Amino acid sequence: MSGAADRPGDHRPAVAARRREKMRRRLVEAAVFVIAAKGPGGAVIEDVVAEAGVARGTFYKYFETFGELLAEAKMALGGELVEMVIAAECRNEDLARTVARDLRLFLATAQRYPLVGQFATQMGLQGLGTGNLVHEVVPAYLARGAEQGRFLRMPQSLAVDFLQVCMIAVLRRDCAGEAPDHTAAVAALLRMLGLAAEEAEEIAVRPVAPLEAPPGSLIARSEVVRRSRLGAGEG
């Protein structure tokens, strides 16, 4: 005989799954806020569980290591930033110009909200698995660009990896105060995709204004915490 959990209309498994997801998100947000408050490399598990208001044992029910939590926090911030760029996208535009504009918007907005770059610096190439939003969006761009004859045909996974690694490298230099040339980076990526050098430079040089994170977003809320730390003279 089937148990109560198998009966039609029993919502307990779904409710439990939502609770688990809510707690996981709570820990991720706590990690972001702690790092915003203490700076890169200044957070430990004890800080995160205190911020989340849970016991240390609860942390290990959701994450095996602190690094795993940080990787997910990085993906959460990066995912929000990618969503902002997509929402601002111009439709029915040449694919090469769209990609260049999106890359410039990503870099300019990350520069406006440095915590995104700080996570990239701290985590390096961690968090670049196929579960992130970039892997859901970019391949379609690349495929359409190849169909239009704008981009070279190449393994999409390889092109996506090139794009992500370059973006992380530029963000790392931004965080280090090196003032990397965003235009040169985007032009190089366009050349990698198959554009001639002159056209790549002409497209990449077009300026963009950084986007503003929605007030309720994780990026916007963590920026308030980060600025409070800076205002208090802590870095």
C-alpha positions as CSV (number, residue, x, y, z in Angstrom):
1,M,0.0,0.0,0.0
2,S,1.3,3.4,-0.9
3,G,2.4,5.7,2.0
4,A,0.9,9.1,2.8
5,A,3.8,10.8,0.9
6,D,2.6,9.1,-2.4
7,R,-1.0,10.2,-2.2
8,P,-2.2,12.6,-4.8
9,G,-2.2,16.1,-3.6
10,D,0.5,15.6,-0.9
11,H,2.6,18.7,-1.2
12,R,5.1,17.8,1.6
13,P,8.0,16.8,-0.7
14,A,7.6,20.1,-2.7
15,V,7.4,22.1,0.5
16,A,10.6,20.4,1.9
17,A,12.4,21.1,-1.4
18,R,11.4,24.8,-1.3
19,R,12.6,25.0,2.3
20,R,16.0,23.5,1.4
21,E,16.4,25.9,-1.5
22,K,15.4,28.8,0.7
23,M,18.0,27.8,3.3
24,R,20.7,27.3,0.7
25,R,20.0,30.7,-0.8
26,R,20.1,32.2,2.8
27,L,23.6,30.8,3.3
28,V,24.8,32.0,-0.1
29,E,23.5,35.5,0.6
30,A,25.1,35.5,4.0
31,A,28.4,34.6,2.4
32,V,28.1,37.6,0.0
33,F,27.2,40.0,2.8
34,V,30.0,38.8,5.0
35,I,32.6,39.3,2.3
36,A,31.0,42.7,1.4
37,A,31.5,43.7,5.0
38,K,34.9,42.2,5.7
39,G,36.5,42.3,2.3
40,P,37.9,39.5,0.1
41,G,39.5,36.7,2.0
42,G,38.2,38.1,5.3
43,A,35.3,35.6,5.8
44,V,35.2,32.2,7.5
45,I,32.4,29.7,8.1
46,E,31.7,31.1,11.6
47,D,31.0,34.5,10.1
48,V,28.6,33.1,7.5
49,V,26.5,31.0,9.9
50,A,26.3,33.9,12.3
51,E,25.1,36.2,9.5
52,A,22.6,33.5,8.4
53,G,21.4,32.9,12.0
54,V,22.0,29.2,11.8
55,A,24.1,26.5,13.6
56,R,27.4,25.4,12.1
57,G,26.0,22.0,11.6
58,T,23.3,23.4,9.3
59,F,26.0,24.7,7.0
60,Y,27.4,21.2,6.4
61,K,23.9,19.9,5.5
62,Y,24.1,22.1,2.4
63,F,27.8,22.5,1.6
64,E,30.8,20.2,2.0
65,T,33.3,23.0,2.1
66,F,33.5,26.8,2.4
67,G,35.0,26.9,-1.1
68,E,31.9,25.3,-2.5
69,L,29.7,28.0,-0.9
70,L,31.9,30.7,-2.3
71,A,31.7,29.2,-5.8
72,E,27.9,29.2,-5.6
73,A,27.9,32.8,-4.2
74,K,30.1,33.8,-7.2
75,M,27.7,32.2,-9.6
76,A,24.7,34.0,-7.9
77,L,26.3,37.4,-8.3
78,G,27.5,36.6,-11.8
79,G,24.1,35.3,-12.8
80,E,22.4,38.5,-11.6
81,L,24.9,40.5,-13.7
82,V,24.4,38.4,-16.8
83,E,20.6,38.8,-16.3
84,M,20.9,42.5,-16.1
85,V,22.9,42.6,-19.4
86,I,20.4,40.4,-21.2
87,A,17.5,42.6,-20.0
88,A,19.3,45.6,-21.5
89,E,20.0,43.9,-24.8
90,C,19.2,45.6,-28.1
91,R,17.2,43.2,-30.3
92,N,17.6,42.6,-34.0
93,E,21.1,43.8,-34.0
94,D,24.2,42.4,-35.8
95,L,25.5,39.5,-33.6
96,A,29.0,40.8,-33.5
97,R,27.8,44.2,-32.2
98,T,25.5,42.5,-29.7
99,V,28.3,40.4,-28.3
100,A,30.7,43.4,-28.1
101,R,28.0,45.5,-26.4
102,D,27.2,42.8,-23.9
103,L,30.8,42.2,-23.0
104,R,31.4,45.9,-22.5
105,L,28.2,46.2,-20.4
106,F,29.3,43.2,-18.3
107,L,32.7,44.8,-17.6
108,A,31.5,48.3,-17.0
109,T,28.7,47.1,-14.6
110,A,31.1,44.8,-12.7
111,Q,33.5,47.8,-12.3
112,R,30.5,49.8,-10.8
113,Y,29.8,46.9,-8.4
114,P,33.3,45.7,-7.4
115,L,32.1,42.8,-5.3
116,V,31.5,40.8,-8.5
117,G,35.1,41.3,-9.5
118,Q,36.3,40.5,-6.0
119,F,34.6,37.2,-6.0
120,A,36.1,36.5,-9.4
121,T,39.6,37.3,-8.0
122,Q,39.1,35.2,-4.9
123,M,37.6,32.2,-6.7
124,G,39.5,32.2,-10.0
125,L,38.2,29.6,-12.4
126,Q,36.0,27.9,-9.9
127,G,32.3,28.2,-10.5
128,L,32.6,28.0,-14.3
129,G,30.6,24.8,-14.7
130,T,27.8,24.2,-17.1
131,G,25.2,25.2,-14.6
132,N,25.8,28.9,-14.9
133,L,23.8,31.3,-17.0
134,V,26.6,32.1,-19.4
135,H,26.5,28.5,-20.6
136,E,22.7,28.9,-21.2
137,V,22.9,32.1,-23.2
138,V,26.2,32.5,-25.0
139,P,26.1,29.3,-27.2
140,A,22.9,30.5,-28.9
141,Y,24.7,33.8,-29.7
142,L,27.7,31.9,-31.1
143,A,25.5,29.6,-33.2
144,R,23.5,32.4,-34.7
145,G,26.7,34.4,-35.4
146,A,28.2,31.4,-37.2
147,E,25.0,30.9,-39.3
148,Q,25.2,34.5,-40.3
149,G,28.8,34.1,-41.3
150,R,29.9,36.6,-38.6
151,F,31.7,34.2,-36.4
152,L,34.0,31.2,-37.1
153,R,32.6,27.8,-36.6
154,M,34.3,26.3,-33.5
155,P,33.3,24.1,-30.6
156,Q,30.9,26.2,-28.5
157,S,32.3,25.0,-25.3
158,L,35.8,26.2,-26.3
159,A,34.5,29.6,-27.3
160,V,32.5,30.0,-24.0
161,D,35.6,29.0,-22.0
162,F,37.7,31.7,-23.8
163,L,35.1,34.3,-23.2
164,Q,34.7,33.5,-19.5
165,V,38.4,33.2,-18.8
166,C,39.1,36.5,-20.5
167,M,36.3,38.3,-18.5
168,I,37.6,36.9,-15.2
169,A,41.2,38.0,-16.1
170,V,40.0,41.6,-16.8
171,L,37.9,41.7,-13.6
172,R,40.9,40.5,-11.6
173,R,43.0,43.4,-13.1
174,D,40.2,45.8,-12.3
175,C,40.2,44.7,-8.7
176,A,44.0,45.1,-8.5
177,G,43.7,48.7,-9.7
178,E,45.5,48.0,-12.9
179,A,42.9,49.8,-15.1
180,P,42.9,47.1,-17.9
181,D,41.8,48.2,-21.4
182,H,38.3,46.9,-21.7
183,T,38.2,47.9,-25.4
184,A,41.3,45.9,-26.2
185,A,40.0,42.8,-24.3
186,V,36.7,42.9,-26.2
187,A,38.4,43.5,-29.5
188,A,40.7,40.5,-28.9
189,L,37.6,38.3,-28.2
190,L,35.9,39.5,-31.3
191,R,39.1,38.5,-33.3
192,M,39.0,35.1,-31.6
193,L,35.4,34.7,-32.8
194,G,36.5,35.5,-36.4
195,L,36.2,39.2,-37.0
196,A,38.9,41.1,-38.9
197,A,41.1,43.2,-36.6
198,E,40.0,46.6,-38.0
199,E,36.3,45.8,-37.6
200,A,36.8,44.2,-34.2
201,E,38.5,47.4,-32.9
202,E,35.8,49.6,-34.5
203,I,33.0,47.7,-32.8
204,A,34.8,47.2,-29.5
205,V,35.5,50.9,-29.0
206,R,31.9,51.9,-28.7
207,P,31.3,53.1,-25.1
208,V,28.5,51.9,-22.9
209,A,27.1,53.2,-19.6
210,P,27.2,50.8,-16.6
211,L,23.8,49.3,-15.6
212,E,22.1,49.9,-12.3
213,A,21.3,46.8,-10.2
214,P,17.6,46.6,-9.2
215,P,17.2,47.7,-5.5
216,G,16.2,44.2,-4.3
217,S,18.9,42.3,-6.1
218,L,21.8,40.6,-4.3
219,I,24.3,42.9,-6.1
220,A,22.5,46.1,-4.9
221,R,22.1,44.9,-1.3
222,S,25.7,43.7,-1.0
223,E,26.9,47.0,-2.5
224,V,25.2,48.9,0.4
225,V,27.1,46.7,2.9
226,R,30.4,47.2,1.0
227,R,30.0,51.0,0.9
228,S,29.2,51.0,4.7
229,R,32.5,49.2,5.2
230,L,34.4,51.7,3.1
231,G,32.6,54.6,4.8
232,A,33.8,53.3,8.1
233,G,37.3,53.5,6.8
234,E,38.0,49.7,6.7
235,G,39.3,49.3,3.2
